[in-house]
Amino acid sequence: MTQLRITGGRVFDVRTGKSEPQDVLIDGDRISAIGRASDFGAEDRSTTVDVTGLTILPGFSNNHIHLGWSGMGWDGSPTGILRDQALQDSDGINGIKGVANLRKSLKVGLTALRDLGMNNTQFDTKEALKRGMVKGPRLFIAGKAIMCTGGHTWWCGREADGPDGVRAAVREQIKRGADHIKVMASEYTNQYSPAEIQAAADETHLLGKKITTHATLPVAIRNVVDAGFDSVEHGGVADDDVLATMAERGIMVVPTLSPGVLQTARGPERGMPEHVAAQRRERMAKNPPGAALIKMREAGIVFAFGTDAGSPCVEHDQILGEMEALLKYGVVKSPLDVIQMLTINSAKLRGDEKDLGTVEAGKFADLVVIDGDPSDNVSALANVRHVFVAGEQLVTDGQMSDWYSW
């Protein structure tokens, strides 16, 4: 079994925010030991990676991505860039986007991605990872998101109506290899009845999977909470009693501030008319993003990190902007809160905290090595020097390994 020792760095404890000088010994795909360099002894014959002066953290996760969308443009076409990609791009182009987005994600320290649907890109990309055709972050997929006929993003999902239709749609995604299920519960209006929402939750849980939702209206959030959904995306306005129930049941939320924030900031340079940008800035000034999320935090709801990567102006390597926005708008209070969202909370969201989320012996060796102390400033998290997935070094000195130099 291949042994690798990461030496000279400081291991960051994401629970406490403290770090101390420690080496990390990797056997195969898992961490076998953590300790001072002197603990390993002169007989240690492992290959070493010197990270002197750097900080070792568990790998980061982005829990709301769309692998088959590029994140380019500002979505100003008549049908929207997202819809154009979904309806017009071939399977071949979608596959290339999928691999390109894996690479972008990996380089910024993302070792786990939770895809929430867009055609069949994620199925094909996950199969390529499984076969060893490409290397990249762990990929957890929803298959096609499920929505009512004509519902939110119907053009790239699985339309289903009635409790039986929804059950069949859930079964289809899991048959194809979905790790979790996503349901579009609302857009500008509520789009599924309580009976349909309940059927989706029941069928998903019957088959041993977790279920999440795009639910941004109070009635939609109430319906999915009543049905026993495991998490909610984006973080819309919810009634106080619903927030209390979410906290009590451990229903997590994945905030996604990036589309609104980054589109407003970057849209003009990508073709957004100035009057549109001005209107967006005015709306954000009057109604700063994050108010509903602050209420959720105050109610005791736990957040996991997500950017809605693939949305216009939100490329898959753009994660620092989300971190900074979470702090700027008061959604979380400290850099440690953001770090926990990226790591231990992400593992809890997916249900794999026994294997991922912290730097501990016995867990998978999914690690990020950065330059700087992230407990002082989240910008240090952007200084990624090395990335390991399952014990394999895929980013070295800030560059992709030679395996990726096609």
Disulfide bonds with the S-S distance in Angstrom:
none
